[in-house]
């Protein structure tokens, strides 16, 4: 079972991603968008970790943010 991060923890992880990875969050979101069409959350996290050698927490935060933004687009 995956961890559940609070909103504050999620925002803190996102803020640290550019420093830890050398890439902006927007770059990572674009990589997910252009990556393979995976359905499950954990599949996407595993792909990011394997393909880009990311830490679990960072990969999870990126995928969570991607899913949040994609859901928000559906409501506009």
Secondary structure, DSSP 8 states (H G I E B T S, - for coil): ------HHHHHHHHHHHHHHHSS-HHHHHHHHHHS----SHHHHHHHHHHHH---HHHHHHHHHHHHHHHHHHHH-
